[in-house]
Amino acid sequence: MLALDTNVLVRYLAQDDARQSALANHLLEERLSPAQRGFVSLVTLLETVWVMESRYGADAEAVAGIVADLLDTPTLEVQDAPAVRLAMQLYGRGGVDLHDCLIVALAQGRGARVVTFDVKAARKLGMDLLR
């Protein structure tokens, strides 16, 4: 298995650098297979989303599509995929950041509740507000 860094996924998604995008395309489309998958860590996933939002103006719909595509690609293994799927459901409700949704989803998977000072996240995601 090969672990993918953020910049490889971004070059693949953005197609903004001819040389690096070609190398990323070759890796993801030809070298990886269901038997030799690429690993996408949660850090890589969140960094990729952040870059696509901040640098390329991806909105919530585009982010949802990117993450869904990564989850559904048989040549990729996304870390904690069930939690990422739950986070995407929460994210789809709108008004919250994906990273907050993932914090809640990972906690729920471990039977934990999230404590926060973030009033908006507490209200939207059911976190416990620390007062």
C-alpha positions as CSV (number, residue, x, y, z in Angstrom):
1,M,0.0,0.0,0.0
2,L,1.1,3.5,-0.8
3,A,0.1,6.4,1.5
4,L,-0.8,9.5,-0.5
5,D,0.3,13.0,0.6
6,T,-2.0,16.0,0.3
7,N,-0.1,17.4,-2.6
8,V,-0.6,14.3,-4.7
9,L,-4.3,14.4,-4.2
10,V,-4.5,18.1,-4.9
11,R,-2.5,17.8,-8.1
12,Y,-4.8,15.0,-9.2
13,L,-8.0,16.9,-8.4
14,A,-6.9,20.4,-9.5
15,Q,-4.9,19.4,-12.6
16,D,-3.0,22.7,-12.1
17,D,0.6,21.6,-12.7
18,A,1.2,19.7,-16.0
19,R,4.2,17.7,-14.8
20,Q,3.0,16.9,-11.2
21,S,-0.6,16.3,-12.4
22,A,0.6,13.8,-15.0
23,L,2.5,11.9,-12.3
24,A,-0.4,12.0,-9.9
25,N,-2.7,10.8,-12.7
26,H,-0.4,7.9,-13.6
27,L,-0.2,6.9,-9.9
28,L,-3.9,7.0,-9.2
29,E,-5.2,5.7,-12.5
30,E,-2.5,3.2,-13.5
31,R,-0.3,2.1,-10.6
32,L,-2.9,1.8,-7.9
33,S,-5.4,-1.1,-8.0
34,P,-7.7,-2.9,-5.6
35,A,-4.8,-5.1,-4.7
36,Q,-2.3,-2.2,-4.4
37,R,-4.4,0.6,-2.9
38,G,-3.5,4.1,-1.9
39,F,-4.1,5.1,1.7
40,V,-5.7,8.5,2.4
41,S,-5.2,9.5,6.1
42,L,-7.6,11.7,7.9
43,V,-4.9,14.4,7.9
44,T,-4.5,14.2,4.2
45,L,-8.2,14.2,3.6
46,L,-8.7,17.4,5.7
47,E,-5.7,19.1,4.2
48,T,-7.0,18.3,0.8
49,V,-10.4,19.7,1.6
50,W,-8.8,22.8,3.1
51,V,-6.7,23.4,0.0
52,M,-9.6,22.8,-2.4
53,E,-11.7,25.3,-0.4
54,S,-9.1,28.0,0.3
55,R,-7.0,27.8,-2.9
56,Y,-9.6,26.7,-5.5
57,G,-12.8,28.0,-4.1
58,A,-14.6,24.7,-3.7
59,D,-18.0,25.1,-2.0
60,A,-19.8,22.6,0.2
61,E,-21.2,20.7,-2.8
62,A,-17.9,20.4,-4.4
63,V,-16.3,19.2,-1.2
64,A,-19.0,16.6,-0.7
65,G,-18.4,15.4,-4.2
66,I,-14.6,15.2,-3.7
67,V,-14.9,13.2,-0.5
68,A,-17.6,10.9,-1.9
69,D,-15.4,10.2,-4.9
70,L,-12.4,9.4,-2.6
71,L,-14.6,7.1,-0.5
72,D,-16.0,5.3,-3.5
73,T,-12.8,4.8,-5.4
74,P,-11.9,1.1,-5.1
75,T,-8.2,1.8,-5.4
76,L,-8.2,4.0,-2.3
77,E,-8.5,3.3,1.4
78,V,-9.7,6.3,3.4
79,Q,-8.8,6.1,7.1
80,D,-11.8,5.6,9.3
81,A,-14.1,5.5,6.2
82,P,-17.3,4.9,8.3
83,A,-16.6,8.0,10.4
84,V,-15.9,10.0,7.3
85,R,-19.2,8.9,5.8
86,L,-21.0,10.0,9.0
87,A,-19.1,13.3,9.0
88,M,-20.3,13.8,5.4
89,Q,-23.9,13.3,6.5
90,L,-23.4,15.9,9.2
91,Y,-21.6,18.2,6.8
92,G,-24.5,17.9,4.3
93,R,-26.8,19.6,6.8
94,G,-24.9,22.8,6.2
95,G,-23.5,25.5,8.4
96,V,-20.6,23.6,9.8
97,D,-17.0,22.8,8.9
98,L,-16.0,19.3,7.8
99,H,-13.3,19.1,10.5
100,D,-15.9,19.7,13.2
101,C,-18.2,17.0,11.7
102,L,-15.3,14.6,11.7
103,I,-14.5,15.3,15.3
104,V,-18.1,14.4,16.2
105,A,-18.2,11.3,14.0
106,L,-14.9,9.9,15.4
107,A,-16.1,10.5,18.9
108,Q,-19.4,8.9,18.3
109,G,-17.6,5.8,16.9
110,R,-15.9,5.5,20.3
111,G,-19.0,6.2,22.3
112,A,-17.7,9.6,23.4
113,R,-19.3,13.1,23.4
114,V,-17.4,16.1,22.3
115,V,-16.9,19.1,24.7
116,T,-16.4,22.5,23.1
117,F,-16.4,26.2,23.6
118,D,-17.8,26.6,20.0
119,V,-21.4,27.6,20.4
120,K,-22.3,27.2,16.8
121,A,-20.7,23.7,16.6
122,A,-22.5,22.7,19.8
123,R,-25.8,23.8,18.5
124,K,-25.4,22.3,15.0
125,L,-23.6,19.1,15.9
126,G,-24.9,18.3,19.3
127,M,-21.5,18.9,21.1
128,D,-21.6,19.7,24.8
129,L,-20.9,23.3,25.4
130,L,-18.3,23.8,28.1
131,R,-19.4,26.7,30.4
